[in-house]
Amino acid sequence: MTGTRRREVEPARPAADGRSTRWNGHKARRRADMLDAALTVIEDNGTEISVQQIADRLHVPRPVVYRHFDGRADLDDAIRRHILDALLAELLPRLSPDGTVRDAVRGAVGTYVGWVARHPNLHRFLSAGDPPGDAALAGARDRIGGRLADLFADALERFGIDRNRARPMAFGMVGFVDGVVNSWRAVPTLNSEQVEGILTESVLSLLEGNARSLDVPLSRDTVVAELLSRTEAARA
């Protein structure tokens, strides 16, 4: 027949094998269990750990651990990412504009310093090895710096200031805090409360200095929610 086209019928796709899906879930859980065990071994024994120690912790043969990772380098990288996930789960919720500026800074800085103080071996493992976990660490800094940059940018925009000014401020603060903490852990002559106090005051000074240079009425005792509401009312 002219003027008509024969409709092509796509071949039916094979249904997913339920057994395969269940097996994939089992492998993911076993991999997570191995990473949890690795973190416990590092906490108890330091950064120089063996695959055998992880296997012993799980009561499985050593080859079973390697079955879930593509060699020792892949295992170490997965451990670093697992450590960073644990840190970020505590830290990211604190990067919020609650209370005064001082409260927000003290909460974020205190959470980070406190985590490092409680888990010194996990923190050391992040930069241990050859090569160290640069990609994983860079990813964590990007997430933290990006969250801060978004907060700063939203605040600046309310004052009619270019959002792009926020990113250098945010990442500069992240780099500063990270550098101080790394130096402290290498030569721990101060306790965690002293380091937290130094970092809190330093970050507050950076915020206040940048705010003055941009004519933003912000101080360490400013209630963030009130500042933002006043700005919204002025723009209405």
C-alpha positions in Angstrom: 0.0 0.0 0.0 1.3 3.4 -0.9 1.6 6.3 1.6 2.1 4.0 4.5 5.2 3.0 6.4 5.7 -0.3 8.1 6.2 0.2 11.8 9.3 -1.4 13.2 8.9 -3.3 16.4 11.8 -3.1 18.9 13.0 -6.4 20.2 11.9 -7.0 23.8 14.6 -6.4 26.3 15.4 -9.3 28.6 14.1 -8.9 32.1 16.7 -8.2 34.8 17.8 -11.3 36.6 16.7 -10.9 40.2 19.5 -13.1 41.3 22.0 -10.8 39.7 20.5 -7.7 41.4 20.6 -9.4 44.8 24.2 -10.5 44.2 25.2 -6.9 43.3 23.6 -5.7 46.5 25.4 -8.3 48.5 28.7 -7.3 47.0 28.1 -3.6 47.8 27.3 -4.5 51.4 30.4 -6.7 51.7 32.6 -4.0 50.2 31.1 -1.5 52.8 31.8 -3.9 55.6 35.4 -4.3 54.5 35.9 -0.5 54.4 34.3 -0.2 57.9 36.7 -2.9 59.1 39.7 -1.1 57.5 38.8 2.1 59.4 38.6 0.2 62.6 42.0 -1.4 62.0 43.6 2.0 61.2 42.1 3.5 64.3 43.6 0.7 66.4 46.9 0.2 64.7 47.9 3.3 62.7 48.3 3.9 59.0 50.6 1.0 58.3 48.0 -1.7 58.0 47.9 -5.0 56.0 45.1 -6.6 54.0 45.5 -9.6 56.4 44.5 -7.4 59.3 41.3 -6.4 57.5 40.6 -10.0 56.7 41.2 -11.1 60.3 38.8 -8.4 61.5 36.1 -9.8 59.3 37.1 -13.5 59.9 37.5 -14.2 56.2 40.5 -15.4 54.1 42.8 -12.6 52.7 41.9 -13.3 49.1 38.2 -12.5 49.8 39.1 -8.9 50.5 41.0 -8.5 47.2 38.0 -10.0 45.4 36.2 -6.7 46.0 39.0 -4.4 45.0 41.3 -4.0 42.0 44.6 -4.3 44.0 46.0 -2.6 47.0 46.0 0.9 45.4 42.3 0.7 44.7 41.7 -0.5 48.2 43.7 2.4 49.7 41.8 4.9 47.6 38.5 3.4 48.6 39.5 3.6 52.3 40.4 7.3 51.9 37.1 8.1 50.2 35.3 6.2 53.0 37.2 8.2 55.6 36.3 11.5 53.8 32.6 10.4 53.6 32.6 9.9 57.4 34.2 13.4 57.9 31.9 15.2 55.5 28.8 13.6 57.0 29.7 15.4 60.3 31.0 18.6 58.8 28.7 19.6 55.9 25.6 19.9 58.1 27.5 22.5 60.2 28.1 24.7 57.2 24.8 26.5 57.7 23.9 30.1 58.6 22.4 29.4 62.0 22.8 31.7 64.9 25.4 34.4 64.8 28.4 34.5 62.5 30.5 33.5 65.5 28.3 30.5 66.2 28.4 29.3 62.6 32.2 29.6 62.3 32.8 28.0 65.7 30.5 25.1 64.9 32.2 24.3 61.6 35.7 24.8 62.8 35.0 22.9 66.1 33.5 20.0 64.2 36.5 19.6 61.9 39.2 20.0 64.6 37.2 17.7 67.0 37.0 15.0 64.3 40.7 15.2 63.6 41.5 15.1 67.4 39.3 12.0 67.8 40.5 10.2 64.7 44.2 11.1 64.3 45.1 7.9 62.5 42.3 8.3 60.0 43.5 11.9 59.3 47.1 10.7 58.8 46.0 7.9 56.5 44.4 10.5 54.2 47.8 11.9 53.2 49.8 8.7 53.6 50.9 6.4 50.9 52.7 6.7 47.5 51.1 8.7 45.9 48.8 10.1 48.6 45.1 10.4 48.0 45.2 13.8 46.3 42.1 13.2 44.1 40.0 12.2 47.1 41.2 15.1 49.2 40.7 17.6 46.3 37.1 16.3 45.9 36.4 16.9 49.6 37.9 20.4 49.5 35.7 21.1 46.5 32.6 20.0 48.3 33.4 22.0 51.4 34.6 25.1 49.5 31.7 24.9 47.1 29.2 24.8 50.0 30.8 27.9 51.6 31.0 29.6 48.3 27.3 29.2 47.7 26.5 30.6 51.2 28.8 33.6 50.7 27.5 34.2 47.1 23.9 34.2 48.3 24.7 36.8 51.0 26.7 39.0 48.6 24.0 38.9 46.0 21.5 40.3 48.5 23.7 43.4 48.7 24.1 43.7 44.9 27.7 42.4 45.0 29.1 40.1 42.3 28.7 36.5 43.3 32.0 35.6 41.8 33.8 37.3 44.7 32.6 34.6 47.0 34.6 31.7 45.6 38.1 33.0 46.3 37.0 33.9 49.9 35.5 30.5 50.5 38.4 28.4 49.1 41.0 30.6 50.8 39.4 29.9 54.2 39.2 26.2 53.5 42.9 26.1 52.5 43.9 28.2 55.6 42.0 25.9 58.0 43.4 22.8 56.3 46.9 24.1 56.5 46.7 25.0 60.1 45.3 21.6 61.1 47.9 19.7 59.1 50.7 21.7 60.7 49.1 21.0 64.2 48.9 17.3 63.6 52.5 17.2 62.4 53.8 19.0 65.5 51.0 18.8 68.1 52.3 21.4 70.6 48.7 22.7 71.3 45.6 21.0 72.4 42.5 20.8 70.2 40.7 23.6 72.1 43.5 26.0 71.6 43.7 25.2 67.9 39.9 25.6 67.6 40.1 29.0 69.3 42.9 30.2 67.0 41.1 29.1 63.9 37.8 30.5 64.9 39.2 33.9 65.6 41.3 33.9 62.5 38.4 32.9 60.2 36.1 35.5 61.9 38.8 38.2 61.3 38.9 37.2 57.6 35.2 37.4 57.3 35.0 40.8 59.0 37.9 42.2 56.9 36.3 41.0 53.6 32.9 42.4 54.7 34.4 45.8 55.5 36.1 45.9 52.1 32.8 45.3 50.4 30.7 47.6 52.6 28.7 44.7 54.0 27.4 45.3 57.5 28.6 42.1 59.0 30.4 41.3 62.3 31.0 38.2 64.3 28.0 39.0 66.5 25.6 39.5 63.6 22.6 37.1 63.7 22.7 35.7 60.2 19.0 35.2 59.8 18.3 38.8 60.9 20.9 40.2 58.5 19.4 38.4 55.6 15.8 39.4 56.5 16.8 43.1 56.8 18.5 42.9 53.4 15.4 41.3 51.9 13.2 44.0 53.4 15.4 46.8 52.1 15.3 45.3 48.6 11.4 44.9 48.6 
